[in-house]
Amino acid sequence: MNTLLDAVRTGRCDLVTTLITPLTAGERRALLPELTTLRREIRTWDWSRRWDAEPTLRALHLAGAACHTGPAAAASWIAARDLRDGRTRDTARLAALLAARDPAWRADVAHRLAARTATVEDDYPLIRALLEGTEAPAPTTDGFVHAWARATTTGTDTTTTTTTTSSSTGRRPRPRPRPLRVALREDPYTAELVPRLFETAEPAPSLTWYDDPQTPGRWPAELAHLATEGTVERRALLTGTVNRLLRGGRTGHLAFYTDLLDVLDLTADERAEHTADWIALAADAPSPTAGRAQQTLTALFEAGRLPAERLAEMSQSVLFRPEKKLVRAQLVLLGKALRRDREDRFTLLPATAAAFGHPDTALQEKALKLVATHLRPDDDALRADLAFDAEQLGPALRRTAAALLGAIADPAGGTGTDGYEETLPAAPARRPLTTAGQPIARTVELVAALAKTNAPAAEETETALDLLVRHAHQDRTALAAALRPALADRHWAREDAGHADPAHLSAPELLAAAVLGRLDPADLSPRRPINGRGFGQHCIHDALQRVTTARAREAALRVLTDPLPFLLATPTWDCGTLEPHDLITRLTAYARQGAVPAPADFAQALLRVRRDPQAAAAADALATPEGRRLAAWLTADGEPAPHTRQVSDRDRGPRTWWGAERLTVRRIVLEVPEHPVIQKEFPPVFHPLGRPRTGSPHCWHWRGQELAHLAVLPQDRETQAVWLLPDLTECAIDEDRGAGEVLSRLAELGGPAGPALHLAVATGLGARHAEDRLAAVDALLVLAARRELDTALLGRDLAELLSLGTVKPNRLADAARTAAATGAYATTWAFLAGALPAVLTDGPARGAGELLAVAADCAEHCRPGGPPPEGLAPAAARKGTSQLATQARRLHTALTTTAG
C-alpha cells in the first residue's frame, strides 16, 4: 500500500500500473482512502508547488480511476478538474487498466463521461476506448456528437489503447490522420451518429470547416457521398436538414445545412415533398435561409409544381418581411405567375396586396402597378377586396389606388388625407407622494424591501426617508421594535454587531441603523469625508451621489441628536419636484414647533422647488432666514445662467502602444457656468453642482444610479442635459449604451426645455443602439405632448450633428420613423425639414435616401406648407432609380402638390 502511494507521489505511472493490475476489487477499494487524502492534500498546495505537481496528478488520476469499482464514482474521478493538467493525458495507459473490467461497467462509465458537457471533448478518446468491444450503442449527447465530428474531421478518431513504442525514440507513434471519407467508412458509429448531427442544440463547429461545400473531404460532400453509398439514408439526411432549418438559429449556424441541401442537389420530387417546409422557411427563417427557400419555391414554380394557392400562401408571408430583396423577388415571381395564367388573379392579387403594408413605398408602388396591370374592368368583387387592403398604402399611393379601385377609406377616418389631425401620445401623469398619516407597518415594509434593492427608485427612497424621520420623531422606540425583526437578515442590524460603517449603507439603511442605535454620531459628522474623499473635483455622478448621501447622513445624525419632525425636501410629485406652497407649509410647521432645519435638507429642498415668483411673497412673510432664502431663490437666486456652446475636437479611443494615430472626432460641447449662490450659500457638499462643468465623458462610476440622481435637480433640465450630453454623444459615436433611458426620464422633469435639452434629444435620436434611440423618441414625444418642443431648434441641432458626423442619417431615419408611427407625422416632418439640408447640400450622405423616405411619408400624411428644404430640388432632378433620387422625387411631389 505504501509502495503504491510512494509511486503516486513520485509520479511513476508505469509502476502504478504494475502495482494495481494484479489487485482484486476489494484490494483496490481499500486503497481509496489514502488516495483521497492525497487528493485533498494536493488541493492545499500553493501555486509554486502545484506547478511541479504534474507527474503526481497524472499518477493520482490513474490510480484513483483504476481503484474505483463503482461506475459513477469512477466517472466522477476521471472527469475531476482538479486532477487534470494542461497537457494531453495518457489515455492509452488508463484504458489498458480498465480494459479488464466488465463490458457493461465500461459502457456505463463511457456514457457517464459523455454526459459531462465540460469535459466530454477531452475525454473523447477514453470514451471510445472504453466502448471498444462492449457492443454498446454510442452516446448521443451533444458534447459527444460534437467531439466525434471533430475527431472524424481531423482524422484522429481512433482508439489509443496501444502501448507499443518506437525502438529508436522510445515514444509511442502518433496515429496517422485519415481522410474524412475513410474515417466515416471505418467508424462503426457513423450510421448511428450522422442523424444526430441534425438534432444537437448547436451544430458541431467542425462541420463548417470548409471553403467550398462541394470539395471532397468536407462534410457536405462526404455526407452526400454516404447517401450515395447507402451508408446513410438520403431521405434521413434531407428530413434532418429541413427539420434543423425549421428549428431556426443564427445565420452562421444554419449555413452548413443550406449548403448540404445544395450538395444533395434535390430532385423536383424531393423539393415538392417539402413544399410546406420551404414556405415556412421563407416566412420566418433568417434572411439567407429564407432566400434559399424562396429560390427553391421559385424552381418548383418554374417546373409547374407550385399551385397558385401555395404561391399565394407563400406570398402573404414573404411580403410582410422587412427585407426588400426578398419582397422584390416575390413580386417578380407573382408577376410571372399572373402572366402565365390570368385566371389565377383571383388568388394571387389579394396575396400581392399584402405588400401594400410594407414600410418601403417603392415596394408598395410596385405591388400597386402589378395589381393595375392584371386587374380587369369586370372584377368588381376583387376590386372591392383590394380596396380594403389599399387602406394600408401611403397617402400619395392611396390617391392613385382610389382612381383604380374606387373609394378607399382613410385609416384615420374619412376618405382621403384632407383634414389631417396630429396624434400625440398623452404626456406622463405625475403621481403625488404622500407620507403623512402612513403607519409604522408601511414604513417597515418599505425599508425592508429597499434594503434588498440595488437601485431603488428615487420616489421610493424619498418616501422611506420621510416616513423614518416622522416615526422616529414620534416614537423611536416603537419604530425600532418594528424594524428589528424585519431587518434581522442584515448584518449591521444585529445587536452584537457594534457600530455600522455608514459608507456601506444605503440612504434608507442609514436612517434605519440610526433608529436601531447602530451608528456612531462621530461617523456622521458633516466634516467627515464621504467615501474617504473630500469635496474636490470629481465626476458629476459622484457629486450627485454625495449630495444624496450627505442628506441621508444628516438626517440620521438628527435622529440620534435632535430628531426632525419631517423632511423639508420630500418631493410633492414622483418626478422629484417640490411645490412651493408645500415647502412654505413645512417651514411654517418647523417655526411653530421650534425645529431647526437641517442645512443639507433645506438646500436640497431649494433645488427641488418649482420656481414660482408669485409664491415669493408668502415665503418672505415667514420672517425666518429660510423663508427669506426661499423668496430670493424663487425670484433671482435660483435662475440658472445660460450655458455656452462650442464645437470641440477630441481623440476617440486610447492611444495604442505601437503609436498608431487616434481617430479625432468633432463634437458639440456645452458648459454650465458657475452658480454663485450654490457656491456661497449652500453646504460644501453642494458646491460641485455650482461649478463650471462640461460633463464627464470618461468618468468611472457605478451605473444604475443615474435615474435616482435626476431627483437632485428636478427643476433644472437644462443643467442636467449639459451633464448628460457627453454620455449621449458617446452613445452616438461609439459603443456606449444606456444614456437614452436617463434622457427619457429627464424630459418628464420640470424647468425650461431649452437649447441643452433639445441638443440632448437630437443626439439621442442618433444613438448607435436601438433602445437608446427609442428612449430619445419617448423624450421627444413627451416634450411635444407638453407643448415644450421647439421643432425648428431641434431641426437645426440635427443638421449640425449630421454635418459633424455625430448623428448618422440611417439612425436618425429609424428614430424618426418610430416617432411618426405613433401618429406624430407633422411633428416629425417639422424637425426633419430643418435637418434635411445637411444631407443634401454637401453631397448626398450615406443613408440620405432612407431619411428622405421617412420625410416623404410624413409629408404625404400631414401635407405641410412652406418651401421645400434646400437641396431637395437638385436631388429630385437626379436621373436613375436609386433610393435617394426616388424618395427625393416623392418628397418633392408631396410638397409641391400641397403648395399647389
N, C-alpha and C positions, 0 to 999 in steps of 0.2 A: 504493500500500500504506500509506504513511504517512498519506495523506489519510483512508483508511478508519479507521485506528487513532485518528487525531485525532477523527474523528466519533464513534467509540465512546466515547472518554474524555470528550468533552463531552456525551454523551448525546443526540445528534441522530439519532433513529431514522429520520426521514424521509430524511436524507442517506445513512444506512447502507443503506436500501432502494434508493435511487437508484444507489449505487455498486456494490452486489452484483448487482443484476438482470442487467446485461449480461455478467457474468463467466462463463467456461466452468467446467466441473467441476474441471479441473486448476488453474485460477487460484484457485478457491475453496479447494481443499485447501492451496495454498501459503500462504494467509492464516492457517491454523490454528495454526502455532507461535506467532505473535505474539499471537493471541487467547488461547491457553492460558497464555502468560507473563503477560498482563494479568490473567487469572483468578486465577493464583497470587498475583500482587501484591495484588489486592483482598482476598484472604483474610488478608493480614498487616496490613491497615488496622485501626487501633483503632476503638472504637465511635463516638467522636465523628466520625470521618471516614466510617465506614460509614453513619452516619445521613444523610449528604448524598450517598451514592453511588447513590441510586435511579435517576437517569437513566442513569448509566454501566452499571449492572447490566442495565437494560432493553435498552440498545443492544448490550451484550455478548451477552446471551441471544439476541437477534435475529440478530446476525452469526454467532455460532457455530452456531446451528441451521441457518442457510442455507448455511454453508460445508461442513458435514459431508456427505460423499457416501454414506457407509455408513449403512443404516437403524438398525443397533444403536447406533452412535456418536451419530447424530442424536437418537435417542430418549433416550439417556443424558444428552446435553447439555440437551435440552429439560426433562427431569424433575429436573435437578440442584437440590438445595435451596439451595445457596449462591448461585445465580443468581436466586433468587426474592425478592420483597419482599412486604410485606403488602397491597399494592393489586392490583386486578384487572389482569392483563396484557393487552397489546394483541394479542388473538388474531387479529383481522382482518388486521393487517399481516404477522404471521408466516405465516398461512395463505395470503395472497396471494403471498408469496415462495416458498412450497413448492408452489404450485398447478401450476407448470410441470413439476414432476418427474413421472416415470413413474408411472402409476396403481398398479402393483404395489408400487413403492417407498413411495408414500404409505400404501397399505393396510398394508404391513409396519410402518411407523413407528406408525401408529394402533393396531395390535394390540399392539405392544410397550408403548406408553404405557398402554393399557387393562389390561395385566398388572401394572402398578405400583400396588399397593393404596394406598400412602401419598399418591399424587398424582393418581390417576385422576379424582377428582371435580373438582379444579382444572383438569385438562387436558381435561375432557369436551367443551367447545365446540371446542377444537382437534381433538380426535379426530373429531368429527362433520364438521368442515370438511375434514379430510384424506380421509375416506371418501367425500365427495361426488364423484360421477361415476366412482368406481372399480368399481362393481358388486360390491364385495367384501362378504362376509357381515359382520354386526355382531359385534363381540367379545362373548363370553359370560362373561367373568369376573364374579365377584360385584361387584367395585367398579364396573365399567361398568354393570351392570344397575341397581345402586343409584343411580348418577348419572343414568342415563336416566330412572328412575322419578321422581327428584326434579325434574329439568328438565321432564319432562312434567307433573308435578303443578303446578309454578309457572307453566307456560305459556311457558317460555323455551327450549324445546327447538328452537332454530333455529340454523342455522349463521350465523356472524358474519363472513363474508368480505367483505361490502360495506364500502367505504371512503368512501362518499358522506357529505357533511357538510351541515348546515343552513346556508343562506346568512346567516341572521340571527345565529346564535350561533357558527358555526364548529365545532360539536360534532356528533358522529355521533348520529343519533336512536336512542333506546333502543327495542328491539323491543317491540311492544305484547303484553302477556300474552294467551295464548289459553286458552279454557276447556279443561278436560281432555278432554272429548268431541271437540272439534275437533283438539286436539293428537294424540290417539290415531288419529283418522281420517286425518290428513295425514301422519303419520310413516310412512316406508316400512319401518321395522323393527318395527312394532307386532306383526304376526303372528309374527315371529321371536323377539321378546324377552318377550312376555307369558308363554309357558310357562316361561321361565327364572325368573320371579318366584317359582315354587314349588320351585325347585331350589337357590337360594342357601343358604349355611350359616345365615345370619340373614336375616330378612325386611328388605326395604328400609324404612327408617324412614318415608319419605313415604307408604307405603301406609296408615298408621294415622292420617293427618291428617284425621280426621272425627269428628263427634259422633254422627251417625246414618248408618249404612251405607246406608240406603235413599235418602239425599239425592242427587239428580242432581248430577253434577260431582265425586263422590267415587269412589274406586277401586272399592269393591264394586259400587256401582250401575253404573258405567261398564263394568266387566268383564262384568257380566251383559248390558248393552246390546250389547257387542261379540259376545257369544254369540248374541244375538237376531238381529243383523245378519248373522252368519255370518263376520265377520272372524276370529274365533277359534272353534274348535270347542268346543261346550258340553261334550262328553264329555272333551276335554282339560282344560278348567277343573276339572271335577268330579274327574277322576282325579288331577290335580296337587294339588288341595286336600286330598283324602283322604290321598294319599301324604305330603304335607308334615305333616299332623297325626300320621300314624303315626311319623314320624321323631322326634317329641317336641320338647321345648324348654320355655322358660319360658312361664308363663301369658300374660304380656303379648305375647309373640311369636306365640302361637297364636291370639290373639283375632281378628286380621284374617281368618284362614282360616275360622274358625267363623262369623264374620259374613258372609263371602262365601257360605257354604252357605245361610245364611238368606235372603240376597237372591236366590240362584238358585232358591229355592223348589222343592226337588226333588220329582219325581213319586214315586208309590208304586213304580213300576218301578225308578227310579234308586236309591231307598233300598234296595229289596230286592236289587239287584245288588251292593251293598256291605255286605251283612249281616255278613259275616265281619270286615270292617274296623270296623264300629261295635262289634262285640263286643270286638275287640282294644283299641279306644279306651276303651271302658267299663271294661276291666280294668286298663289301665296308664297311660292319659293323665293329665295333671294334672286336678284336681278339676273345674274349669269345663268343660274339654273332655269329660271323662268324663260329666258331667251332660248335655251336649248329645247325646252319643252314646246315652245312656240314654233320653233323650226321643225320639230318632229310632227306636230299637228299640221303645219303647212305642207310637209311632204305627204301626209295622209290625204289632205285635200287635193293635192295635185294628182294623187293616184286614184282619186274618186272614192276614197274610203272614209271620208268625213262628211256625214249628212249635215244638212243645213241646220237642223235642230241642235246638233252638238257644236257646230260652229257658233251658233247664237249663244249657247251656254258658255262657251269659252270666251266669247267677245264681251259678254256682260261682266265678266270678272276682270279680264285684262284691261279693258278700257277704264276701269277705276284705278289702275295702278298709277303712281306718280311718274314712273319712268317714261319720258317722252318717246324714246326709241321704241319701246315695246308697243305703246299706243299707236304710234305712227305705222309700225309694221302691221298691226292688227287692222287698221283702217285700210291699208293696201290690200290685205287678204280679203277683207269684206268687199272691197271694190271688185276684185277678181270673181268672187262668188256671185255677186249681183249681176255681173256681166255674163257669167256662164248660164245662169237660169234666172230670168226675170221674175218668175213666179215665186221665187224664194224671198222676194222683197217683203212679203207679209211676215216672214220670220226674222229676216236679217235687219231690216230697217229699224224696228224697235230696239234691237240689240245695238245697232250703231248709235242710237240716241243716248246710250249710256255715256258717250264721250261729251255730251252737252254739259255735263257737270265737271269736266276736267278743269283744273286751275289754269291751264295754258289755253289762251284764247285762240291761238293759231290752230290747235288741235280741235277746238270747238268749231272753228270755221271750216276745217277740212271735213269734219263729220257732217256739218250742215250742207256743204256742197255735195257730198255723197248722197244725202237724202234728196236734195233738189234734183240731182241727175236721174235718180231711179224712181222717184215718186210719179205716179200717173195721175192725170186730171180726175179720173173717176174713183180714186182711192179715198173716198170720204171718211170711212171708218178709220183707216190707217192714218189719215191726216189728223183726225181728232186725237188719236193716241199720241202721235208725235208732237202735237201742240202742247199737250200736257207735259211731256218731257222737256220741251223747249223753254219752259219757265226757268230752267237752270242756266240758260245762256246768259252771257253778259248783256248789258243794256243795248249796245250797238248791234250785236248779232240778233238780239231779240226782235228788234225792229225789222231786220231782214227776214227772220223766220216768220214774223207776222204776215208779211206780204206773201209768203209761200204757203203757210199753214192756216192762216186766219187769225182771229183774235187770240192773244196769248195773255194770260193773267200775270200781273206783276207779283212776285213773291211778297212784296211789301204792301200789297193792296192796290187795287186799280188795274188798269190795262196798259200801262206804259210807265215811263220814268219821270213824267211830269209830277210836280208837287213833291219832290224828294224831301224827306224829313230825317234829320240826323238821329241816330240811335246810339246813345252812350250808356255804358253800364252805370248803375247807381253808385254814388260815392259811398265809401265805407261809413257806416254809422258808428258814432262814438258811444262807448258804454261808460256810465258813471261808476266810480269806485266808492263804495260805501263801507265804512269801518265802524262808525258809531253804532252802538247797540248790539254788536256781534258778541256771542257768548264765548266763554273760555274754551269750550269744546271745539268750536270752529277754529279758534286760534291754534290750538294744539294740533288739530288735524292738518292744517295748512303748513305749520312749521315742520311737522314730521315728514310731510310729502316733499317739501323743498330741501330738506336735509339729504334726501336721496336723489336730488336732481342736479345734473351737472350745469345746465344752462337754463335756469328758470326765467320765465317772462318777467319783464320789469313790473307789470301791474301786480303780479302775484307777490313779488318781493316787497313792493311798497305796502301792499295790504297787510302782509305778515308783520312788517316792521311797526306799522302804526298800531296794530292790534296788540303786539307785545308791549309796546310802550304804554298804551292805555291800561291794560290789565295789570302791568307791573306797578303803575301809579295807584290803581285802585286797591289791589290786594296781591302783593308779590308772593306771599306765602301760598295762597291758593293756586296761583299760576304755576309756581314751581312744583307743587304737588301733582298737578295735572300733566306737566311736561315730563317729569322724571320717568314714568313708565313708557311714555311714547318715544323717548329718545334713549331707551335702555341699550340699544344696539350701537350707540355712538360712544367711542372710547373716552372722549372728553367729558361725557355726562356721568361717568361712574363716580361714586362718592370717594373711591380710593385713588382717583386719577390725578389728584392735585390740580394745579392751575394749568389751563389750556393755553396753547400758543395762538394768539389772535391771527397770526399770519396764515394759519392753516384752516381758518373757519370762514364760511360764507357770511354774508350780512345777517340773515335770519339766525344762523347759528351763533353769531357773536352776541346778539341780544338774548338768545335762549341761554347761552352759557353765563351771561351776566345775571339773569334771573336765578339760575341754579347756583350762583356763587362760585363758578369755576374760573373766574378771571381775576387777575391781579390789576387793580386800578393803575399801578405804575406802568403796566404794559399798554395801557390805552391812552397815555398822555399825548396831546396834540404835538408835542415836541419830539415824540418818538418817531423815527423814520418808518415809513411803510415799506414792507418787504426789504428792510435793511438799507434803503436808499433815501436820500433827501428829496427836495423838490426841484432838482435841477432840470436840465434839458432831457427829455425823453419823448418817445413817440406819443401821438395823441391818444391812442388806445390805452396806453398805460396811464396817461394823465386823467382820462375819464374814469378809469377803474379806481385810481387813487381817490378821486372825489367821492365816489360811491362808498369806498372802504372807509374813508375818513369820517363820513357822516354816520356810518354804522358804528364805528368805534366811539364816536362822540356820544351817540345815543346810549350805547352800552355803559359808558362811563357815568352818564347821568342816572342810569338805572341803579348803579352802585352808590352814588353820592347824593344826587339831588334829582329824583325822578321827575320827568316831564309829564304833564297831563296828556299830551298827544304830540304828534309831529306837525310842524308847520308846513313842510314841503310835500306832504302826501298829495298826489295829483287828484284833481277833480275828475278827470277823464282817463280812460285806459291808455291813451296815447302819451300821457305824461304831463299834459297841460294842467295848470292850476288857475282857476278863475280868480280874478282879483277880489271879488266880494267874499269868496271863501277865505282867502288869506286875511282880509281885514277882519272878518268874524273871528278867526282863530287868534289874531293878535289882540283883539278886544277881550277874548276869554283869558288870554295869558295875563293881561293887565289886571283883570278883575281878580284872578287867583294869585297874583303876585309872582308868577312864574317868570324866570329869566330865559329868554330864547337862547337856544344853542347856536353858536355862530355859524357852523357849517350847515346846520339845518335851515337857518334863515337865508343864508347865501344860496343854497340850493332852491329854496322857495322863490327867490328873486329870479333865478334863471328859468324857472318853470312858469312863472305867472304870465298870463296873457296881457300884453301891453294895451291897456285901455286908458288913455289920458283922462277920460271922463271920471274914472274912479280915483284919480289922484287927490281930489278934494276930500273924499271920505277917508282916504289913508292919512292925509295930513291932519285931519281933525282928531286923530287918535292922540295927538300931542305926546307921542313917545318917539325915542330915537329910531325905532324900527319903522314906525308909521311915516316919519319924515323921509327915511331912506326909500321906503316903498313908493311914496309920492314922487320923489325925484326919479326913481327907476322907471316909473310908468310914463314919465314925460321925456326927459332928455338923457338921463344917465344910462338907460337901457337900450338906447338906439345904437345898433352896431354901425361902424364906419364901413363905407363901401370898399370892397376888395379890389385889388389891382390884378391886371391880366397881361400875360406876355407869352410868347412862343419861345420855347427853350429847346436846345439840342442836348440830348442825353445819350450816353452809351448804353447799349442794350446787352445785358449779359456780362458775366465776369471775364476778365482778361485771361486768355489761355496761357499755359506755361510755355508754349512754343512761340509766343509773341504774335499770334495772329491778330489782325485788326478786329476790334469790336464794332458791331453794327451800330451806327448812330441814327437815332430816330428823333424826329421833331414832334413836340407835343405842346399842348396848351397848359400853362401853369398859372394857377390863381394863388394869391397871397392875401391872408387876412391881416389887416393892420393891428397895431396894439390897441387894446381896450383899456384906457387909463383907470376907469372906475374899478374894474375887476382887479387890476394890478395894485391899486392903492387901498381899497376899502374892503376887499374880500379876504378871507383867511388864506394863509400861504399856499395851501394845497390847491386852491383855485387859480393861482397866478399863471400856471402854464396855459390855461384856457384863454388868458388875455394877452398872450404874447404873439408877436407876428409869426405866422406859420403858413407853410405851403402844403402841409400834409406829410405823410410818412410812406413813401412808395416802397421802401425796402425794410420796414421795421419787422421785428420778430416779436410777435405777441400771440397769446392764446386765442385761436379762432373760436367763434361761437358766442362771444360776449358783445359783439357789435350792436345787436338789436337792443340789448339792455342798455347800452351806452346812449342810445338815442334819447332816452328819458332824462338825461342830464340837461340838455338844452332843447326841449321840445318846441320852443317858440323861436328858434333861430335856425331855420332850414338852410339859409344861405351859408352860414359859417360851417355847419355840418357838411354841406355839399362840397365846400372847398376842401375840407379834411378828407372826404370820401373820394374826390376826383382822382388822386393818384392810383388808388386801388382799381377804380373803374377803367382807367387808362391801361393799366397792366392787363386787365381782363380783355381789352380790345386788341392790344398789340402783342400779347404773349399768352402763355398757357394758364394764367391765373383764373380763378373762378370764385364765385360766392358773393362778390360785392353787389351784384344785382339785387339780392334779397334785401340788403340794407337800403338800397335806393328805393325799392318798392315801399318799404315802411316809412322812409324819410318823407316821401310825398304826402303821406297822411298826416304829418305833423302840422304845426301852426307857424305863424310868422310869414313874412313876404316870400313869394315864389319868384325870385329874381333871376339875374343872369347866371349865377353859380348853379342854381338848381336846374335851370334849363340846359346848361352845358353838361351837367352830370347826366341828365336824361339822354341827351344826344349821344354822349359817349357810351352809355349803357346800351343804346339801340344797336351799336356796332360791336358788341362783345363777341368774343370767339365762341363761347358755349351757348347753346340754345336756352338753357334755363336762366342765364343772366339776361339774355335779350328778352325773354318772356317777362321777367320781373321788371325790366325797363318799360316794356309796353304797359304793364299794370300801372306803373308810376305815371306814365303819360296819360292814361285814361282817367286816373284819379284826378289829376290836375285839370283835365278837360271837363270832367263831370262837375268839379267845383268852380268852374269858370276862372281858373287861375293859369291856364295855358296860353302863352303868347306864341302862336304858331309861326309868326314872322321871325321872332327871335330864335326859335328852335330851328327853323329852316336855315338861317344864317350860320348858326353854330354847326349844323350838319354840313353845310357847304365848306366851311373852314376845315372841319375834321376830315372830310373826304379829300380835300386838297392836300392836307398834311399826310394822308395815308393812315391816320389813326383808325378811321372807320372805313371798312371795305363795302363797296356797293352791294355785293350779293348778301352780306349780313344785314345791311340796312333794309334791303328788299324783303328779306324774311321777316324782320321785325315789323315793317310797315304792312306787309300782307296780313300778319296776325292782328294788328290794330284795326285794319279795315274790315276784317272778317267779323268783328264784333258789331258792325254797323256804323262805325265812325269813318265813313268814306270822305266826308267833307273835311273833317279834322286831319285825316291822313294826307289828303291832297294839299291842304293848306301848308303843311310844313315840307312836303315833298317838292312843291313848286319852288320854294326857296333853295332847296338842295340840288335840284337837277342841273343848274348851270355848271356846277363844279365837275360833273361827269360828262358834260357835253362840249364845253368851250375849250378846254385844254387838251383836246383829243379824247375820243371815247375811251373811258376806263373799262377795265375788265369787270364784267357784271353789270354794266350800264344798261344793257338790254333787259335784264331781269328787273332792275329798278324801274325802267320805263314801263314795263308791263304792269307793275303794281300801280304806278301813277295813272296809266291809261284806264285801268279797271276802276279806279276811284273817280276819274273824270267822267267816265261813262255813267256811273251811278249818280253822282251829285250834280253833274252839268254845271261847273263853276263858270263864272265870268272872268273877265280880265284877259290880258295878252298872254300868249304862250311864253314859257320860260325861254331865256336867252340860250341860243344854240339849238333849239328844237327844230326850227325850220331847216337849217342845213342838214341835220341828221335825218329828217323826214325826206329830204330830196335825194338821199343816197340811193343808188341802184342796188339791186340784189335782194335776196330773201333772208339775210341774216336777222337774228332776233333784234339787234339794235335798230336796223332800218325798218323792220316790220312794226315793231312796237312804237317807234317814233312816228311813223305814219299814222298808226292807230290813235296815238295821243293827239297828234296834230289835228286829225279829223274830228275827234271828240271835242276839242277846244274851239276849233273854227266853226263847227256846226252849231255849237252852243252860242258862239258870238253872233252867228248869222241869225 
